């Protein structure tokens, strides 16, 4: 069974107005929440076959922190500029093109694309918070068959859940 976990980047810093949106790093809260949420993935016994991230600094930092916690080699993380503020259509196209050898994919990115993709695939959410995670299970062995009728929501987790 294929599994997708959408991971929204952790909280980003806004203290340097000269930085572009793409170049904003994680804020102090993000640096606390990212490892906390990565530990929760480990507790769920998540073994990722592929980590893919937007090229935005905050998403890359979140992915690297998660990789460390999951014992995933940082040098194998795929950073893709097309995932920066990607639309749900672009995210679906990207996921559908993945090699079927990958069973569990974590994708690090942004709203509103993640919110819209979750809703499109049948998940119920108002807003995926920063450092939030939404998992889906695909009822197929082929990424090309990723569509609403072939997925089921798996879990939703975020930093303030159960605090």
N, C-alpha and C positions, 0 to 999 in steps of 0.2 A: 504494500500500500504506500502510495506517495503521500508526502506530508509537506506542507508549506507553512512557514511561520513568517508573518509580516512583523517586522520590528521597527517601530518608529524611533528615529534618533532620540537620544536623551536630550534634556533641556540645554539649549544653547545660550551662549553669552551675547549680550547686546551692548557691552560697555565700550566697544571701540567703533564709533560711527563711521570710521574710514574703511572698515572692512565691507566687502560685498556680502550679500546673503550667503553665497556659496562658501565663503571663507570663514564664517563664524565658528569658533571652537565650542566645546562643551563648557557650560557654566559649572560652578561649584556643585550645584544640585545635580546636574547631569553626571558629573564625575562620581557622585555617590550612588545615583540611581542605576547607572549602567551595570556596574558589577553586581549590585543587588538583584537586578532582573536576570542577569546571566546565571547567577547561582540558582535562581528559580528554574531556569531551563535545565540546568544540570540535575536538579532535584527531580525533574520530570523524566530524567534519563534520556534527554534529547541527544542524539548522536548525528550531527550534521554531516552530510556528504558534500555540501556546497554552501559557502557563505558568499553572498553577492551584496554589494553596497553601492549606493549613490556615491558619486565622487565628492560630494560636499564634505567639508572637514568634520562637521558634527556627526554625520552618518558614518564616516570612516573611523572616527574615534570610538563610536559605539560598537562598530563591528570588531575592531581590534580588541577591545575590552572583553567582548563576548567570546571571541576566538580563544583568548587566553584562558578563560574560565572553562571552556568546553574542550580544551586541549586540541584545538584546531590550528594547524600551522598558519601563522599570520601571512606568510608569503603566498599562500594559496587563496586568500580572499580575492575575489574579483571586484575591482572598482570600475564602475561604468558610468560615464557622464550622462548617458541617456536616461538613467534612473533619477537624476536630479529633478525633482518636481514632476515626475512622470505621470501621465494620465492613466486611468484604469485600463484603457485600451492598450497603451504602450506596455504596462506592466504584464497584462495577460499575454500579449505577443511575445514578450521576453521570456516569461515562464514556459509558454507552450513550445518554445524553441530549445528548451534544455534537453540534454542527453538523458535518456531513460535509465542510464546507470546510476543517476543520482536519485536517491529515495527521499531524502529529507533536505529541503532547501530553506535556508534562512535568508530573507531579503531585507536589507536595511534601507529605509527611505523616509518618505515625507507624506504629510497631509497636504492637500485634500485627496490626493490620489489613492492613498491607502484606505481612507474612509469610504470613498466611492467604490473601490474594488471589493472591500468587505461586504458592502451593501449589495452590490451586483451579484456576488457569489452566494448570497443568502444569509450572510451574517447580520446580526442585529447590533447596531452601534450608533451612537450619536457622534462620538469623537474618540478616536484612539489617542490617548494622552501621550506626551513625550515619554519615551522608554517603554511604552506599551507594546504588548505582543498579542497577535491574533493568529491562531492556528487553524488550518483546514486540513482535512484528510481527503485525498482524491480517490474515488472509487474506480480507479483505472491504474494500469501499470504504464500508461503513456502520458507524458506531459502534454502532448498535442491535443489530448482529449479534455483539457482543463476548461470546464464550463459549468454554469450553475447547477445543472442537473447531475453532474458527476462529482460534486463535492459536498462535504458536510462540515459544519463548524465543529471545531475540536475544543479550543479553549480561548479565553480572553484573560489576560493578566496585565497589570499595570502597578506602578510603585505604591500608590495609596490604597490598593485593594487589600483588605484584611488588616490594615494598620490600626 
